[in-house]
């Protein structure tokens, strides 16, 4: 048995083939340097074997006669098609089979074939992807609709992943491509930025959203989402387009709205804060809500926690929620206290215990916090907002200024946030307290909240204003904690505070 013909090798780095410029088939085929080399050589051989008419008598060639029809010419035959198909990765057997099933390929001019090849390469369909596309959808090389669609992709969908495009060309009949383009343009017409369009398509199910779904269905989804943050919602979470409007999207939004007491504005805020929340089913929401109800929280309280930390619905109940709520209950917290705690420290329910919380608990116990106390729970909540590394540096900084573990414990019980502040910022404030204000570092034991105020806008500014009238011996508590109105009540009204925010 004769060995099977070898498959034409794929170039490791495919070169874009520019479309021929000449309209003359003979000139472009023989002399055009932009044609694929092997196809050009084959055609040169084909034409050089045609003897001049004035030297030899005309001879009947059955192959040429058979192909000479009102719609073809002797220049367009398998002598052109076969080498071309081999260039796109098909072996002789595949090329012959393809031509037999799709004779229109033999009717296409070399120029049109190479223009189409160039268009495919421009949008990233090369190598194996080109072979698969042509082998499964030969009309890709000849269909006018495909040509228009490739132009659309090249001009308006820059950045579309070639794998997505290949799947589309192989799966969708060319007659449906104009409708698909119209649906994609619909997104732009309704506010999706052109430079975000490829990102949206790369992350959505193109077949489901733009092929299987009728344009009326897409319009209805857009109209619904305009009440909840369209188009930013989709540019941030394109996968939402995959959802069915009636059976998935609307029921989930309605459930969240009911949970929030019908407050549509708050529901929109929640969805926009974390669009992924709409990926969860109504059953999933109900399951989590039942857990929170079981510990004594109301639906309104659960919704308020979700507004602060939407991940409340994504955290595993068994692995994280149950053991952490049990920890808070062991620290003498009831439902009301747990609600207030989670409003201030929602990250407590989602941070890793092994990589995060366990290390921070060790630091807190080391400086004197006792197990199963409310103070420990509040301190844990405070340090969820900082890294373990920063917490260690904060404690070391206090030690470097002569504070003991008991001192750090005292300050953190009065003002738990002191452990979460950036250590570099703390050092600058302590230095100004000592060097700039001439005060003792021990004053922080009485008023650790000093370390929470902004250095330039609050501490320095108020100190410079007051020291002119009251000297350096003023109380740092009264200096910083009084309101802006009281602070300036006896001052010239032209004097203003840069900022009274913490």
Secondary structure, 3 states (H helix, E strand, C coil): CCCCCCCCCCCCCCCCCCCCCCCCHHHHHHHCCCCCHHHHHHHHHHHHCCCCCCCCCCCCCHHHHHHCCCCCCCCCCHHHHHHHHHHCCCCHHHHHHHHHHCCHHHHCCHHHHHHHHHHHHHCCCCHHHHHHHHHHCHHHHCCHHHHHHHHHHHHHCCCCCHHHHHHHHHHCCHHHHHHHHHHHHHHHHCCCCHHHHHHHHHHCCHHHHHHHCCHHHHHHHHHHHHHHCCCHHHHHCHHHHHCCHHHHHHHHHHHHHHHCCCCHHHHHHHHHHCHHHHHCCHHHHHHHHHHHHHCCCCHHHHHHHHHHCHHHHCCCHHHHHHHHHHHHHHCCCCHHHHHHHHHHCHHHHCCCHHHHHHHHHHHHHHCCCCCCCHHHHHHHHHHCCCCHHHHHHHHHHHHHCCCCHHHHHHHHHHCHHHHCCCHHHHHHHHHHHHHHCCCCCCHHHHCHHHHHCCHHHHHHHHHHHHHHHHCCCCCHHHHHHCCHHHHCCCCCCCCCCCCCCC
